Amino acid sequence: MLLAGSASSDPSEAVYISIMTEHDLLEVVEIEEHSGLSCWGWAAYYAELQASNRALMLVARVALPLEQVKTDQIAGYIVARLAANELHINNVAVRVEYRRRGIGSALLTRILEEGQRLAATAAFLEVRAGNSLAQALYKKCGFQGVGQRRNYYSAPLEDALIMSAQLKQNA
C-alpha cells in the first residue's frame, strides 16, 4: 500500500502510505499530542491494532535525505473503523511542519478507497466547529456537513460538526 512522491510539494521528499504497526505508535502519539486531538494514547492505538480494523490504520511517511538524523519520519496518520457498512474516521493528523503539502488529503483519499474496498457506502467524521482549515480539507475530499454534536470536545469545550461523504460502489 504505497503512495510515492505525489503528496508532498517538495520533489526531494518521497511520501508513502502504509498500514500502521506497533513500531509507529510512539510517533503517532507524539503527533496526536501536538495536534489538539482527543487524546487516545498509546494503549488505545495498540488495542486498535489488535482488532479487525487494522487495515484502516494508516501512516504517511516522508523519506528524508540520508544526511538528516532520522529517515522515513511519520508525517501523519489516519485511523478509521468500519461498522454497518459505514466508515467512521476517528483521527487524522499531520505534523505541523508537513501541513499544507497534500499529506492529509492523501491519507483521506486512501482511507476512503479502503472503505470502498470493504463495501462501505458512506464515511463519517467529527471535526471541531471552529477548525475551518480541517473542514476545508474534508470538503475538498468530498465531505459535507450533516449535523452537529453540542459540547462534543473538551479542553477547550467546543461543538463538533458531523461531516459525511458518500462512497462509490464498485459494480
WOLINTA-V710852 format. One line per field, one symbol per residue. burial: b if it has 16 or more other ideal C-beta (glycine too) atoms within 10 Angstrom, else e. A space follows every 50 residues. Layout:
burial->???
This chain:
burial->eebeeebbeeeebbbbbbebeeebbebbbebbeebeeeebeeebbeebbe eebeebbbbbbbbbeeeeeeeebbbbbbbbebeeeebbbbbbbbbeebbe bbbbebbbbbbbebbbeeebeebbbbbbbebeebbebbeebbbeeeeeee ebbeeeebebbbbbbebeeee
